[in-house]
Amino acid sequence: MKKKLLLIGLIVAAISSQAFATDWPGFGKDIVVRVGHLNADGLLDIYVQQKTKIVPIMLDDLTIPIPLRPQVGEFVLQQNSVGEFSLVSNLTNAAKQAVKTWAINSAIKVITRDLNIDGAIDVLLGNVGASIPGGKNVIIFASLGNYAPPSVVKNVDAALDQFITDVGSFSDNPNYYQSGVYEVCWIVYIRTLHYDPYTDEYYYSNDPYLYCEERFDPSGFSIPAINFLNTFVPVANSGGIVAQTEEAVSISQQLRNLFGIEFFRGTLENGGYMNTPCEDLPYPQSEDCIQPMRLGGLVKILRDLVTGAQGAVPKCSVGLAHHYALQRSMCGLNSIFSRPWCSRQNVYHEQLTHPVLGYLLNDTPIHEGKKGVAQIGVPMFTFDDAGPIEFHVNKPQFSHRNETLFGHDFHHGWVDRQTIVQADSVVITTVGGGTGPCKKFNEIVGISVFKALDVYIWNHVDGQGFVHHDPIP
């Protein structure tokens, strides 16, 4: 009897802990897309099937499999006459069983990302038109609450598609909008003073002059994309997004108007860090860290939309060389602020211990040939991996290289990091390059990611509890 009660208790505990079955709210990574007919209108509909996760419960020599309910309630995307999809979540039990028998469609591209950076995993369905003639790609934004249906379904209509196209094209070629520039010339008459040497007299006449100016014709572009980039590019060049500034509020409002949902849970407008990856850093270092992380996360999402929403036809090309460089002083050697542990060796140890954002909690230096996973955006969101990398360490030069491997979002690419002594400071330099997709995004996100990483390392070097690491292991 006690064993039965214990078994019941374990099952109840497992079921009650379903909210923790996945790392984050929203969709899991195991998703199957099925296509069929929900009604008799002759239009194909989409069922996004979330695979059931099984948790084994051990009791003596018995293994009890406990199926865990998906964190997003079941729903169907029902197509209308113009190829757009609307959410149907009030499915009957019979309908829930029927949709599970629809044919699996592997041509529709599935991307699982936190697309509005609110802490819940969303789904982007791309290449839909290849399987459903006239069907639009669609973004499914998950609710923050468990077991609730999606909060917003956004069809990638012509306006949003043009926005994605223009942003993606600009990310490859900063001169993309030059095709809309044209020259207008006209004759102007200006009263001009002349001198006649034969009469030795001065006289005035209205002389014609050709006057030209460049103008921009926006009719072939997305106006929202132009407005967004006019706000976004200066922020990107500064290396971070500061909440509640005019630029942050503008970016937040523009994205909400485009996608029908808040980004960053509204913290760009209202302040706060949300799930800040720098919460262990004292103010103001935490703000220094979160500003580029907001930017890195946003660039990552824009890149995913650009390459994923179009399915087989990405708007970002590959093969265009990108390059970025930055440096940050970590500590002073011979100033009133110098510390006895400020040395090239100690800073280099921290550089090797935290080679990329995914290693903020690491306590062991990397070694030559070690493989790892890079992160872009908000490093607390462990699902937001950029892809595999390999580390190459050169201890005599106090340097290492992060080299992207196949499957990395920005492959082919590399980043060289080196600890040097410059004047009276120990400095980490960063140089990135490669030919991966989205040249402009690559440069922006590279600067943002490593600026945030430098702030994190600086806080470790210049903060409390620093451990002496000389010589280098």
Secondary structure, DSSP 4 states (H G I P E B T S, - for coil): -HHHHHHHHHHHHHHHTGGGSSSSSB--S-EEEEEE-SSSSS--EEEEEEPPEEEEEEETTEEEEEEEPPSB---EEEE-TTS-EEEE----HHHHHHHTTSEE-SSSEEEEE-TTSSSSBEEEEESGGGTSTTPPPEEEEPPSSTTBPPSEEEE--HHHHHHHHHHHHHHH-TTGGGGGEEEEEEEEEEEEEEEETTTTEEEEEEEEEEEEEEEE-GGGS-HHHHHHHHHHHHHHHHT---TTSHHHHHHHHHHHHHHSS-SGGGHHHH---SS-TTTTSPTTHHHHHHHHHHHHHHHHHHHHHHHHTTTTS-SS-S---EEEEEEEEEEESSSTT--TT--HHHHHHHHHHSSSGGGTT--S---TT-EEEEE-S-TT-TT-EEEEEEEEEEGGGTEEEEEE-TT-TT-SEEEEEEEEEETTEEEEEEEEEE--S-HHHHHHHHHHHHHHHHHHHHHHHHSTTPPP--S--
